[in-house]
Amino acid sequence: MASATDSPRNSPEPDRLTWSKRFSLTQRILAVNLFALIALAGGVFYLDSFRDRLLEQRQGQARVGAVMMADALSVAERRGLPGEFEALAARLGQSTGARIRIYREDGRLILDSWTRTGPTFRLRDPAQEPWRKDAARFLDKIIEFFGSAPRYDAYVEPVTDARAAWPEAEAAAGVGPHTAFAALRRAPDRTVIVNAAAPVAGTGDVLMVTLDTRDITRVVRSERLTFFLIFLGVLALSLLLSSFLARTIVRPLRRLSIAAQRVKLGRAREVTVPRFAKRRDEIGALGRAVADMTQALRHRMDATESFAADVAHEIKNPLASLRSAVDTLGAVKDPALQAQLLDVIRDDVLRIDRLITDIAEVSRLDAQLARTRFEPVDVGQMAATLVRIAERAGLPRGVKIAYARPEPGTAIATGDESRLSQVVRNLLDNAISFTPDNGVVLITVMRAGDKVMMRIDDDGPGIPAGMHEHIFKRFYSERPESESFGKHSGLGLAIAGAIVHAHDGSITALNREQDGVIAGARFVVTIPAAP
């Protein structure tokens, strides 16, 4: 109880997740799991940029190769052996997989390595290929569109092959040796073709090397397929995990929400709140906490209804007596009888006032204790002070109070001193009212282990059989015969019990016996001692 009251306020923490309020928990779980998929999908676009870098590298290699081939052919040309020149071009094209073409200074084609070796690569007609290739090319278009890939001109073999048909060859015709120009073009099947042109030194001729990059396209598509299969696997796993989390988190929370809504509407007296007894996680703890809270709320509602009925019953009796006395007063002429009726009216008004005061005290008790900060209280010193106050105010019928003091500083408890004082006063009033003339009320306070115990004994008739628990209920009306009716509201012991329980303590009532005969009642209060 003390820990619950230490907090100065119970204001909820503000909800800062304003941006996500419109999304359900299931959608958030799915979004978190899909985040990794989005990162994985980014790998596909990384492959696209990786392919562009490979093409740039291949283009640079083509430039270097064109310069080296031009130098080699220049040597062969200077030796004046045309057959060796053509054979060298064929061997170079065969070994590199390239197509080597040489154009004269006037732009005519004078040598094509494919005339001797045959095609070293083949341009495919998309109309002749299976649907899988069409799907691959369509995927290439989509990825290149979103990946902002560079756009290449179409690769088309001219009807008349001449240097003028190739801008890179034209550019190489007017420069010095060891310089090359290259261009990338896209074939109909979307394979990128690399053209590199370099001048042949000492002749005015231009050598052009043509390479395809089908190997790069094949590798990229293979890796892309691997990424796609991994993506599908991770997607399936993510959906399964999201479904599992939705079942284990969202569905229990939805059941708790429905049960809470039914409790709120109050259409059913008993609402079964799922407890999730087998779960040992936070959802299980939440379910059990909500079930316990609902049960406590139900008990409190029952107690409130019962308390309201008891209040109505207790106030109705003095009101009936008051009404009867007031109605009779107008018809009575005897002064003595009128004075008697006025005494009845006065007693009834005092009784109603006492009832209302005690009922208000009971109503405020729980709320006040919930806000109270518990502090160390010397119960021994507090009881001594209350005994002195009672003795100075005067004890009725010659009753005396005997106090067995504890060792100074030993009976220190943690609690609210004003409320604990109220417990002592109520128990003292109860003991004094039941103690016969010239009797003794004995108060004992002591430290017992980690508890502080207070015992109050009286010399009265004791507690009726079977009433040891009922006397702590509200409006319990068993009073001594010598006491005039209506002097107590029947709430004193109920208030004392509520205060003790709010301090995590206990209060019990029993009969004292002497030689087998009831010698009075004994009330025992125990509350936790201060550390």
VEXPA-317442 format. One record per atom (N, C-alpha, C): residue in one letter; x, y, z. Coordinates in steps of 0.001 Angstrom, whole numbers, plus 500000, padded with zeros to 6 digits. Layout:
AXYZ
...
This chain:
M500830498787500000
M500000500000500000
M500859501255500000
A501970501172500779
A502806502355500874
A503418502721499553
S503872501721498832
S504477501995497540
S503511502625496573
A502263502238496707
A501254502780495799
A500929504214496105
T501188504626497340
T500823505988497730
T501987506945497660
D503174506452497363
D504323507343497306
D504305508257496102
S503634507859495069
S503600508677493854
S502761509911494085
P503299511102493785
P502527512317494046
P501341512483493130
R501325511792492045
R500194511939491124
R500088510684490284
N498946510523489673
N498689509356488839
N498381509751487404
S498908510874486975
S498616511321485616
S499306510403484632
P498585509995483574
P499183509077482602
P500254509763481779
E501211508977481317
E502253509505480446
E501643509898479112
P501974511076478605
P501372511499477332
P501789510578476202
D500843510336475280
D501088509483474123
D501732510319473023
R502997510016472722
R503728510805471725
R503666510182470336
L503091508992470205
L503054508327468897
L501851508815468093
T501783510130467904
T500621510683467203
T500591510271465745
W501773510082465122
W501806509773463688
W501267508392463389
S501300507471464380
S500913506081464110
S499562505715464702
K498831506704465213
K497557506377465863
K496550505789464893
R496660506138463626
R495649505676462671
R495934504276462159
F497061503691462541
F497409502345462100
F497137501351463224
S496553500215462844
S496304499173463836
S497608498485464192
L497563497720465307
L498760497025465757
L499199495976464741
T498240495313464103
T498587494326463080
T499331494988461921
Q498877496157461502
Q499541496861460411
Q500954497288460808
R501129497679462064
R502464498084462517
R503411496882462543
I502909495736463021
I503745494530463036
I504157494161461620
L503193494194460701
L503497493851459307
L504481494853458713
A504321496135459047
A505233497152458511
A506652496934459020
V506801496592460295
V508138496350460844
V508792495155460162
N508005494082459952
N508568492899459305
N508874493147457833
L508100494025457201
L508345494314455784
L509520495263455579
F509958495910456647
F511075496838456505
F512325496110456020
A512571494912456585
A513725494122456132
A513557493705454674
L512317493449454265
L512077493073452877
L512382494237451936
I512036495426452382
I512324496599451544
I513833496759451382
A514577496544452493
A516031496621452403
A516571495542451468
L515975494348451519
L516403493267450630
L516082493600449174
A514902494197448960
A514547494589447590
A515495495647447045
G516059496451447952
G517038497436447496
G518272496793446889
G518544495531447279
G519671494827446685
G519504494624445190
V518256494514444723
V518007494363443293
V518475495607442541
F518180496773443108
F518622498009442470
F520131498182442596
Y520689497642443663
Y522146497673443774
Y522770496836442652
L522147495702442320
L522645494898441207
L522624495696439909
D521596496517439735
D521500497320438525
D522660498310438445
S522964498963439559
S524099499887439549
S525415499125439424
F525474497927439997
F526667497105439853
F526887496719438387
R525793496421437670
R525900496114436248
R526415497314435468
D525940498518435827
D526412499714435133
D527918499898435324
R528399499601436538
R529838499722436773
R530623498680435963
L530057497469435851
L530719496441435026
L530760496853433562
L529673497477433098
L529655497942431704
L530689499040431484
E530817499936432445
E531832500980432319
E533236500355432290
Q533418499341433144
Q534713498665433144
Q534965497950431810
R533927497291431289
R534073496618430000
R534350497626428887
Q533738498774428975
Q533978499814427980
Q535433500280428031
G535954500457429240
G537368500850429354
G538290499775428822
Q537956498506429108
Q538784497417428580
Q538740497401427047
A537559497705426485
A537445497735425019
A538328498829424431
R538415499985425072
R539285501053424590
R540751500588424574
V541151500014425721
V542538499549425808
V542809498470424762
G541858497531424624
G542034496470423631
G542099497004422214
A541288498023421919
A541302498597420570
A542641499245420277
V543201499949421249
V544501500594421045
V545589499545420823
M545570498486421655
M546595497453421520
M546470496721420186
M545222496393419787
M545030495722418504
M545449496628417346
A545141497921417455
A545526498856416389
A547046498916416260
D547755498910417378
D549211498934417343
D549756497660416702
A549156496480417095
A549628495211416528
A549386495157415020
L548241495616414589
L547926495594413166
L548769496622412404
S549150497690413084
S550003498691412439
S551360498093412114
V551862497278413041
V553146496609412783
V553026495651411605
A551936494871411611
A551736493912410507
A551553494639409181
E550882495789409214
E550660496549407981
E551985497076407446
R552844497540408332
R554119498084407888
R555020497002407297
R554827495770407747
R555642494674407207
R555193494309405795
G554007494797405374
G553570494577404003
G553144493168403711
L552603492481404688
L552125491116404499
L550616491107404729
P549845491295403644
P548384491378403821
P547809490122404449
G548261488980404053
G547724487747404636
G547988487659406119
E549146488032406544
E549441488036407981
E548581489050408715
F548328490157408074
F547496491208408665
F546095490671408946
E545498490019407943
E544141489483408109
E544120488333409114
A545155487481409063
A545210486355410006
A545346486845411437
L546136487904411615
L546299488457412959
L544978489025413475
A544250489748412610
A542952490296413015
A541978489188413381
A542017488076412622
A541122486960412916
A541464486309414249
R542802486147414493
R543203485518415754
R542836486410416945
L543041487689416797
L542686488606417889
L541181488571418168
G540385488600417108
G538941488535417299
G538502487226417908
Q539146486100417460
Q538778484789417995
Q539127484679419480
S540319485185419837
S540776485042421226
S540009485935422192
T539566487085421731
T538845488011422618
T537337487910422501
G536847487154421527
G535406487070421330
G534847488325420733
A535675489119420119
A535234490401419581
A535114490318418068
R534468491296417522
R534399491475416066
R535281492664415728
I536263492418414852
I537229493458414515
I536990493891413073
R536813495184412941
R536609495753411598
R537603496898411395
I538099496978410140
I539048498039409795
I538478498812408607
Y538500500136408771
Y537989501023407715
Y539148501840407161
R539192501956405814
R540206502753405146
R540006504233405440
E540978504967404977
E540933506403405223
E539736507048404558
D539279506425403434
D538102506970402766
D536792506452403351
G536837505644404406
G535644505175405112
G535157503814404707
R535817503191403701
R535354501878403262
R535802500807404245
L534955499752404377
L535299498591405190
L536218497702404376
I537434497413404923
I538387496584404191
I538634495247404885
L538219495148406176
L538482493885406870
L537413493683407926
D536901492432407970
D535935492031408998
D536359490646409474
S536710490544410739
S537224489268411260
S536189488154411152
W534914488502411119
W533882487449411053
W533885486725409696
T534453487356408654
T534487486675407365
T535400485458407395
R536347485419408325
R537252484282408439
R536902483385409614
T536394483936410722
T536154483126411929
T534678482804412144
G533830483502411429
G532418483377411752
G532080484231412969
P530768484412413251
P530374485278414373
P530918484753415707
T531528485631416463
T531983485279417827
T530908485548418873
F529885486236418518
F528701486385419364
F527501486554418465
R526324486325418995
R525124486325418153
R524074487235418759
L523497488073417934
L522391488924418357
L521092488133418198
R520336488033419311
R519131487206419302
R517908488041418963
D516992487399418268
D515724488041417924
D514731487760419055
P514228488801419746
P513305488570420859
P512080487768420456
A511630487906419218
A510434487173418793
A510681485677418735
Q511931485260418655
Q512257483846418530
Q512557483187419882
E512547483965420982
E512959483428422288
E511740483070423126
P511918482169424121
P510789481741424961
P510291482871425873
W509131482605426483
W508480483641427301
W509312484017428533
R510157483104428983
R510966483425430164
R511905484592429871
K512437484619428638
K513304485734428266
K512522487037428190
D511286486947427666
D510434488152427643
D510187488670429059
A509919487727429997
A509697488140431392
A510949488780431965
A512125488211431632
A513377488776432144
A513604490176431586
R513334490358430289
R513509491688429700
R512516492697430280
F511271492225430526
F510284493135431146
F510739493550432545
L511273492611433300
L511792492943434627
L512969493890434526
D513820493689433502
D514938494623433295
D514433496039433076
K513386496178432260
K512843497512431986
K512329498184433260
I511602497395434082
I511045497979435306
I512168498428436238
I513146497571436452
I514233497903437377
I515055499068436853
E515321499082435538
E516081500189434974
E515310501493435049
F513971501402434948
F513164502625435034
F513249503222436441
F513053502373437479
F513094502884438854
F514527503126439313
G515494502430438690
G516871502625439100
G517577503742438361
S516864504433437491
S517423505560436725
S518667505134435953
A518586503976435282
A519712503489434486
A519894504379433260
P521131504522432774
P521345505349431568
P520653504737430349
R520218505606429458
R519545505142428244
R520576505030427111
Y520534503904426423
Y521472503662425335
Y520734503683423997
D521477504142422954
D520916504075421607
D520799502624421163
A519923502373420213
A519742501010419695
A520925500596418828
Y521312499350418936
Y522387498805418105
Y521765498200416857
V522094498797415721
V521551498322414435
V522706498239413437
E522873497068412859
E523889496924411817
E523439497686410567
P524291498545410024
P523891499328408835
P523770498421407604
V522967498864406671
V522822498105405414
V524159498069404687
T524798499222404610
T526134499314404030
T527097499676405148
D527945498712405473
D528847498929406599
D529972499847406174
A529973501058406718
A531011502043406440
A531331502779407719
R532461503463407710
R532884504159408926
R531907505247409331
A531247505825408342
A530327506925408640
A529127506459409467
A528872505138409466
A527726504634410231
A528008504584411733
W529281504751412092
W529651504618413506
W530305505913413988
P529648506702414804
P530211507984415268
P531541507817415994
E531731506749416733
E532983506560417445
E534151506308416486
A533861505609415351
A534899505385414340
A535242506688413629
E534252507503413351
E534482508804412752
E535335509679413661
A535035509601414995
A535816510413415925
A537265509957415979
A537514508646415812
A538883508126415901
A539688508413414644
A539018508779413547
A539737508970412284
A540612510214412314
G540310511158413110
G541056512417413058
G541965512641414231
V542339511609414968
V543187511788416141
V544468511016415969
G545399511261416861
G546671510571416811
G546580509173417381
P547694508424417353
P547700507050417850
P547497506993419370
H547194505772419814
H546977505480421244
H545787506233421826
T544837506533420991
T543591507176421443
T542429506332420953
A541442506182421818
A540292505354421452
A539006506032421908
F537943505761421160
F536609506254421489
F535685505044421598
A534766505108422541
A533883503956422766
A532460504442422921
A531529503546422657
A530094503836422795
A529390502550423187
L528279502731423961
L527444501606424390
L526101501707423678
R525658500581423137
R524355500535422481
R523621499286422932
R522314499318422763
R521503498199423229
R520929497442422032
A521165496137422032
A520656495272420972
A519164495027421181
P518474494487420177
P517028494245420324
P516677493349421515
D517558492413421876
D517267491552423039
D517748492184424342
R518054493481424323
R518453494298425468
R519873493968425955
T520633493264425155
T522042493082425485
T522805494340425084
V523688494798425966
V524466496002425691
V525676495612424836
I525872496329423716
I526989496112422801
I527991497246422983
V529286496875423084
V530352497861423285
V531119498013421973
N531223499231421496
N532043499567420331
N533189500454420781
A534408500087420378
A535576500924420667
A536391501059419386
A536761502292419046
A537489502561417800
A538781503290418105
A539869502885417383
A541168503519417572
A541856503604416212
P542672504646415954
P543377504770414666
P544550503787414573
V544744503273413368
V545901502410413113
V547051503326412676
A548094503381413454
A549183504351413230
A549857504142411898
G550100505264411236
G550874505242410000
G550089504866408767
T548779504579408912
T548012504129407741
T546810504999407449
G546297505711408447
G545045506453408277
G543819505588408424
D544016504270408654
D542871503372408869
D542350503505410297
V541122503019410519
V540485503001411846
V540070501580412153
L540471501121413322
L540076499785413783
L538935499943414785
M537904499115414594
M536757499147415530
M536533497744416088
V536471497682417407
V536232496427418117
V534795496441418630
T534078495359418389
T532686495225418861
T532601494024419792
L532122494282421019
L531969493232422033
L530532493202422523
D530050492025422839
D528748491965423526
D528991491727425019
T527994492033425816
T528112491885427290
T527057490908427801
R526825489878427001
R525809488906427418
R526212488223428723
D527508488020428929
D527942487383430177
D527568488234431396
I527681489561431263
I527291490447432371
I525787490373432593
T525032490423431490
T523571490329431614
T523171489009432246
R523840487919431854
R523500486610432385
R523784486541433891
V524928487072434309
V525286487049435739
V524304487898436555
V523997489110436027
V523091490000436764
V521710489377436883
R521211488795435803
R519887488173435872
R519884486972436807
S520979486205436813
S521069485060437723
S521042485519439175
E521822486564439474
E521828487082440848
E520490487709441208
R519874488337440210
R518567488934440462
R517533487853440779
L517604486743440054
L516704485627440345
L516941485085441747
T518216484980442121
T518529484521443479
T517950485474444519
F518142486785444275
F517565487772445193
F516048487631445261
F515445487408444102
F513987487308444058
F513493486089444828
L514179484966444690
L513782483762445433
L513961483970446934
I515081484620447281
I515282484934448711
I514194485864449201
F513854486834448356
F512791487785448723
F511474487057448969
L511131486119448075
L509889485372448256
L509922484558449547
G511068483923449817
G511178483147451053
G511051484012452287
V511754485161452273
V511675486069453432
V510278486651453557
L509638486940452408
L508269487463452453
L507323486447453091
A507434485179452673
A506577484147453263
A506844484014454756
L508135484023455134
L508477483929456550
L507965485145457315
S508077486336456718
S507610487555457378
S506099487522457581
L505374487051456559
L503919486956456699
L503537485954457775
L504271484835457839
L503995483849458889
L504277484435460264
L505411485138460394
L505743485747461686
L504731486829462053
S504317487611461064
S503315488651461340
S502004488025461779
S501604486941461109
S500386486247461503
S500513485673462911
F501696485107463203
F501919484557464544
F501850485654465603
L502520486788465324
L502483487889466289
L501072488448466438
A500346488522465315
A498967489018465399
A498112488091466251
R498335486758466093
R497557485815466892
R497925485886468364
T499222486033468649
T499669485996470038
T499607487341470743
I499475488431469983
I499438489762470609
I498108490453470335
V497783490604469062
V496604491404468712
V495322490702469138
R495213489397468858
R493966488707469188
R493687488692470689
P494695488385471563
P494406488487473008
P494023489898473439
L494702490898472870
L494345492277473229
L492922492609472782
R492521492072471620
R491159492307471157
R490148491647472102
R490474490443472590
R489572489770473533
R489457490568474830
L490598491100475291
L490558491920476506
L489750493196476261
S489894493784475075
S489147495005474753
S487650494737474727
I487253493610474137
I485828493273474075
I485275493054475487
A486054492327476319
A485604492088477687
A485493493399478462
A486485494300478280
A486431495597478969
A485231496414478504
Q484915496321477216
Q483748497041476697
Q482462496499477307
R482386495188477480
R481194494596478104
R481083495020479562
V482237495097480237
V482211495576481625
V481749497027481663
K482218497824480697
K481832499229480652
K480328499389480435
L479774498602479503
L478340498709479222
L477509498219480386
G478052497223481122
G477354496733482305
G476077495992482030
R475944495424480816
R474706494718480493
R474659493331481121
A475822492753481359
A475889491435481996
A476508491594483378
R475896490958484357
R476402491077485716
R477782490432485853
E477941489266485271
E479213488561485319
E479831488548483914
V480969489193483756
V481698489216482498
V482983488429482689
T483175487423481841
T484377486602481943
T485511487291481198
V486515487712481938
V487699488350481358
V488774487281481198
P489304487089479983
P490328486048479786
P491560486334480633
R492035485302481345
R493190485461482226
R494496485010481575
F494418484189480518
F495611483671479848
F496572483075480875
A496047482117481635
A496811481566482760
A498093480879482326
K498121480316481117
K499300479576480667
K500387480476480101
R500081481713479866
R501075482624479295
R501883483267480408
R503187483346480199
R504093483924481193
R504741485213480676
D504153485791479627
D504704487024479091
D503857488209479543
E504117489370478923
E503409490591479340
E501919490522479031
I501535489830477948
I500112489699477630
I499404488898478717
G500045487809479168
G499453487023480249
G499332487840481522
A500389488617481842
A500328489469483034
A499220490512482907
L499076491082481695
L498015492066481474
L496642491423481628
G496457490224481048
G495159489560481162
G494797489278482602
R495760488770483375
R495467488479484786
R495214489763485574
A495974490819485236
A495759492087485940
A494380492655485635
V493965492597484357
V492633493113483997
V491536492266484626
A491735490930484656
A490737490061485287
A490620490364486774
D491781490519487436
D491753490847488873
D491141492219489104
M491478493174488228
M490905494515488372
M489390494478488201
T488921493691487220
T487479493581486991
T486794492938488189
Q487459491901488741
Q486885491245489915
Q486821492206491095
A487914492963491305
A487919493935492395
A486864495017492167
L486731495442490899
L485713496449490578
L484316495913490847
R484101494637490499
R482793494035490744
R482499493966492247
H483532493557493017
H483343493504494467
H483066494892495034
R483792495879494503
R483576497238495009
R482184497747494644
M481727497409493442
M480374497808493063
M479341497140493968
D479566495840494245
D478648495145495150
D478672495781496532
A479903496114496990
A480014496729498310
A479344498097498335
T479489498841497216
T478857500169497149
T477338500055497181
E476810499092496406
E475362498894496414
E474867498469497792
S475625497552498419
S475240497103499757
S475325498250500759
F476382499064500611
F476558500184501518
F475426501196501350
A475041501448500101
A473937502381499860
A472633501861500469
A472404500534500340
A471197499963500944
A471233500072502462
D472426499810503026
D472556499914504493
D472364501351504958
V472918502313504206
V472755503722504575
V471285504106504563
A470587503697503496
A469159504014503409
A468394503404504576
H468765502158504919
H468065501489506029
H468353502186507359
E469630502529507603
E470005503128508880
E469417504526509045
I469344505300507950
I468785506656508057
I467262506608508131
K466678505584507544
K465218505502507526
K464642505376508941
N465322504626509815
N464793504424511175
N464705505730511965
P465808506507512101
P465648507770512841
P464717508750512146
L464665508704510809
L463734509596510110
L462290509233510431
A462002507919510502
A460640507497510851
A460291507940512261
S461265507753513178
S461017508188514561
S460838509699514637
L461681510424513875
L461588511889513874
L460254512351513300
R459809511724512244
R458534512112511635
R457379511843512590
S457429510699513250
S456357510371514196
S456312511377515337
A457522511741515842
A457563512691516952
A457056514063516525
V457444514473515299
V456996515785514816
V455491515795514599
D454932514713514032
D453485514655513810
D452721514667515131
T453273514004516135
T452582513916517438
T452700515219518200
L453800515923518024
L454037517130518810
L452928518159518629
G452386518276517445
G451346519277517222
G450040518955517926
A449807517671518231
A448532517289518866
A448632517166520377
V449841517259520932
V450032517080522383
V450017518456523055
K449228518554524186
K449126519810524923
K449882519756526238
D450178518549526700
D450867518389527987
D452318518852527823
P452766519842528615
P454150520338528502
P455194519241528749
A454915518381529709
A455890517325530016
A456029516366528835
L454892516026528228
L454947515126527067
L455587515828525878
Q455332517125525735
Q455980517886524662
Q457496517904524846
A457942518107526105
A459389518097526364
A459994516731526050
Q459234515683526350
Q459721514336526042
Q459836514126524532
L458845514610523782
L458905514490522325
L460049515321521743
L460296516496522327
L461421517309521860
L462754516611522111
D462834515897523258
D464065515125523519
D464245514022522471
V463131513398522082
V463213512356521038
V463665512964519713
I463078514137519382
I463466514805518124
I464943515170518166
R465406515707519306
R466815516093519425
R467728514881519277
D467364513779519928
D468194512559519819
D468226512029518393
D467068512074517712
D467033511581516336
D467873512455515407
V467812513774515613
V468622514675514791
V470105514410515028
L470482514235516307
L471882513934516608
L472303512600516006
R471392511639516044
R471710510329515471
R471910510425513957
I471019511184513284
I471170511356511836
I472468512089511519
D472770513137512321
D474010513877512103
D475224512971512289
R475184512113513322
R476297511187513564
R476426510192512416
L475300509700511933
L475318508766510812
L475931509409509562
I475477510625509261
I475983511295508061
I477476511565508180
T477922511986509380
T479355512248509576
T480187510983509368
D479746509878509985
D480502508622509847
D480435508066508430
I479264508229507782
I479149507751506393
I480078508549505483
A480146509865505684
A481069510684504891
A482516510276505158
E482815509950506424
E484167509511506765
E484520508210506041
V483571507261506026
V483813505995505328
V483979506226503829
S483198507109503257
S483256507360501816
S484591507976501410
R485150508843502260
R486418509495501928
R487634508658502274
L487438507600503046
L488568506876503620
L489496506301502560
D488948505549501608
D489784504895500600
D490541505910499761
A489846506977499344
A490495507975498499
A491620508684499244
Q491393509003500529
Q492418509699501299
Q493631508809501535
L493383507536501864
L494509506630502085
L495300506389500808
A494632506420499651
A495335506208498377
A496291507352498069
R496031508553498620
R496889509711498343
R497893509987499452
T497802509250500555
T498625509538501727
T500021508957501564
R501020509703501969
R502396509214501989
R502695508686503393
F502985507417503499
F503233506794504793
F504614507195505316
E504664507421506644
E505892507818507316
E506019507034508617
P507232507003509223
P507387506295510507
P506513506918511591
V505828506052512359
V504936506485513434
V505290505698514698
D505541506418515802
D505794505762517084
D504442505412517698
V504005504161517515
V502681503744517966
V502598503804519489
G503703503461520188
G503686503522521650
G503433504918522164
Q504144505909521609
Q503957507291522026
Q502571507800521638
M502091507399520448
M500770507826520005
M499681507299520934
A499749506005521302
A498748505442522210
A498794506120523578
A500003506441524073
A500116507116525369
A499426508476525329
T499611509197524218
T498973510516524086
T497458510386524070
L496910509409523364
L495462509234523291
L494886508798524636
V495630508001525402
V495164507605526737
V495071508833527636
R496092509696527585
R496054510917528419
R494882511811528032
I494634511951526726
I493509512791526282
I492187512221526784
A492022510895526702
A490779510277527155
A490606510445528657
E491685510321529416
E491588510467530876
E491278511910531265
R491857512858530576
R491573514261530892
R490139514641530541
A489621514040529452
A488238514331529071
A487242513703530029
G487700512729530795
G486814512088531767
G486235510790531228
L486424509710531959
L485921508401531559
L484596508130532277
P483623507570531578
P482298507362532186
P482293506181533145
R481376506221534115
R481039505102535005
R482224504559535791
G483218505412536033
G484366504989536835
G485303504042536107
V485205503946534780
V486084503072534005
V487499503643534011
K488491502774534105
K489890503186534107
K490608502539532918
I491708503198532508
I492533502685531407
I493917502360531945
A494356501131531714
A495720500713532072
A496514500549530788
Y497691501143530763
Y498496501131529527
Y499836500470529800
A500122499401529077
A501405498711529159
A502301499271528068
R503239500132528471
R504060500844527503
R505147499933526927
P505494500136525666
P506643499419525101
P507946500130525432
E509048499498525133
E510348500171525263
E510373501370524314
P510880502483524766
P510876503681523913
P511580503422522566
G510933503868521476
G511511503759520154
G511471502379519523
T510760501423520145
T510724500065519576
T509474499830518732
A508348500391519125
A507085500140518428
A506845501208517373
I507699501220516351
I507588502224515294
I507101501519514023
A505987501997513509
A505396501424512287
A505457502453511173
T505125502008509976
T505054502898508809
T503590503117508465
G503143504357508487
G501741504601508187
G501367506058508306
D500063506296508384
D499505507636508533
D499098507800509993
E499769508702510699
E499563508821512137
E498132509213512477
S497523510104511699
S496166510545512023
S495179509381511894
R495369508534510874
R494456507404510688
R494697506315511734
L495951506070512059
L496227505080513106
L495681505570514458
S495724506874514705
S495119507423515915
S493616507171515926
Q492985507284514759
Q491556507017514660
Q491239505565515005
V492103504632514601
V491913503221514963
V491922503063516478
V492915503667517145
V493026503545518611
V491801504171519284
R491375505349518813
R490217505997519422
R488957505141519279
N488743504597518067
N487540503792517855
N487547502534518722
L488698501880518816
L488777500675519641
L488634501019521127
L489206502158521539
L489052502594522937
L487589502898523246
D486912503642522353
D485494503953522574
D484665502683522669
N484969501730521785
N484221500476521812
N484455499711523118
A485734499652523567
A486050498926524797
A485420499605526011
I485472500943526069
I484902501670527207
I483393501475527276
S482741501474526074
S481280501358526077
S480826499985526568
F481636498928526361
F481249497599526792
F481774497241528193
T482696498039528716
T483253497756530043
T482244498161531116
P482008497296532104
P481037497632533158
P481560498728534080
D480700499202534988
D481079500269535914
D482311499853536709
N483227500840536851
N484471500655537600
N485366499568536991
G485163499216535718
G486003498226535040
G487290498845534520
V488096497987533918
V489418498419533436
V489569498025531958
V490062498971531185
V490447498708529783
V491969498679529740
L492530497562529222
L493979497394529190
L494471497534527747
I495439498438527566
I496067498631526250
I497518498186526344
T497913497346525389
T499296496856525329
T499840497099523929
V501006497714523830
V501696497947522563
V503084497336522673
M503479496566521646
M504792495912521666
M505287495682520240
R506575495402520166
R507198495018518902
R507285493492518879
A506762492864517810
A506782491411517666
A507386491077516311
G508709490845516277
G509379490559515012
G509363491759514094
D508836491576512904
D508748492678511950
D507381493333511988
K506648493152513083
K505318493733513250
K505264494559514525
V504364495524514509
V503998496249515722
V502603495793516106
M502447495298517336
M501167494741517767
M500575495621518871
M499266495871518755
M498529496607519771
M497343495745520212
R497173495598521523
R496112494755522061
R495281495593523025
I493954495528522865
I493024496268523730
I492055495264524345
D492074495150525683
D491210494226526418
D490186495018527225
D488957494482527292
D487936495095528138
D487363494041529076
D486565494495530025
D485944493598531015
D484483493344530703
G484094493537529431
G482696493435529065
G482215492006528902
P481028491840528294
P480419490512528142
P481052489669527035
G481981490230526302
G482601489476525229
G481817489592523929
I482276488866522943
I481678488918521608
I480727487735521457
P479511487957520992
P478560486843520825
P479145485773519885
A478738484554520112
A479237483429519317
A478904483641517836
G479909483403517008
G479718483519515562
G479754484929515030
M479995485925515865
M479984487321515442
M481373487932515366
H482428487114515486
H483784487661515526
H484166488377514235
E483630487958513094
E483910488629511830
E482863489684511504
H481631489446511940
H480534490365511579
H480668491719512256
I481357491766513399
I481424493053514119
I482212494098513334
F482998493666512343
F483751494626511530
F482981495061510287
K481772494561510131
K480960494985508996
K480274496303509314
R479916497028508271
R479300498335508453
R477912498197509064
F477609499119509974
F476300499225510641
F476000498010511523
Y477037497344511997
Y476794496275512970
Y476263496936514240
S475145496430514763
S474397497175515787
S474337496488517147
E475234495563517426
E475243494936518757
E475861495910519753
R475060496398520688
R475530497400521650
R475227496925523070
P475942497447524095
P475646497064525487
P474261497539525918
E473648496790526846
E472284497108527278
E472214498442527999
S473320498835528658
S473293500087529428
S473364501325528555
E473706501152527295
E473882502307526412
E472556502664525763
S472246503955525730
S471014504410525098
S471084504204523605
F469937503956523000
F469866503612521571
F470293504798520712
G471103504513519692
G471445505526518700
G472677506329519014
K473430505974520102
K474615506747520427
K475785506421519511
H475745505277518807
H476809504883517880
H476200504549516516
S476977504801515478
S476482504568514126
S476707503148513632
G477539502392514342
G477855501045513872
G478938501024512816
L479652502148512664
L480702502225511644
L482102502299512237
G482211502427513556
G483529502619514166
G484484501468513904
L484044500229514169
L484918499078513943
L485167498857512447
A484184499150511598
A484377499017510152
A485447499993509664
I485420501226510193
I486433502206509809
I487806501756510299
A487872501266511530
A489154500790512065
A489700499651511222
G488846498704510845
G489303497586510024
G489799498033508665
A489092498996508037
A489516499486506720
A490872500180506802
I491101500968507859
I492385501664508002
I493516500667508213
V493291499666509063
V494341498674509323
V494677497903508051
H493678497490507313
H493933496747506085
H494646497618505049
A494341498913505015
A495038499808504094
A496510499956504459
H496864499659505720
H498264499680506153
H498909498304506041
D498290497401505262
D498808496028505095
D498889495289506424
G497971495628507304
G497943494973508607
G496719494094508761
S496473493644509995
S495327492794510294
S494739493203511634
I493431492950511768
I492735493225513014
I491824492039513309
T491904491517514524
T491107490353514923
T490434490639516257
A489329489923516476
A488585490050517731
A488359488658518300
L488527488518519624
L488303487236520289
L487873487496521716
N487452486445522367
N487018486546523754
N488139486096524691
R488313486853525774
R489236486432526833
R488475485526527807
E489150484498528238
E488527483557529179
E489351483459530447
Q488625483305531570
Q489261483129532874
Q488476482066533647
D489166480972533923
D488528479820534584
D487357479301533759
G487545479302532417
G486511478768531545
G485344479687531331
V485401480913531839
V484305481871531714
V484804483072530916
I483957483582530015
I484327484754529213
I484544485935530137
A485760486535530029
A486115487653530919
A486149488977530158
G485801488970528903
G485806490207528144
G486262489968526711
A486341491045525977
A486754490963524564
A488183491460524420
R488832490979523375
R490202491407523082
R490301491699521577
F490804492876521266
F491066493259519882
F492582493337519686
V493069492687518630
V494505492647518344
V494739493256516959
V495574494279516921
V495931494955515669
V497423494748515423
T497790494297514225
T499197494182513841
T499403494913512524
I500464495705512470
I500827496424511247
I502332496294511054
P502812496374509814
P504258496227509566
P505064497296510290
A506167496860510886
A507066497790511558
A507906498535510534
A508390499701510929
A509264500475510045
A510593499749509891
P511244499830508754
P512544499175508564
P513561499687509574
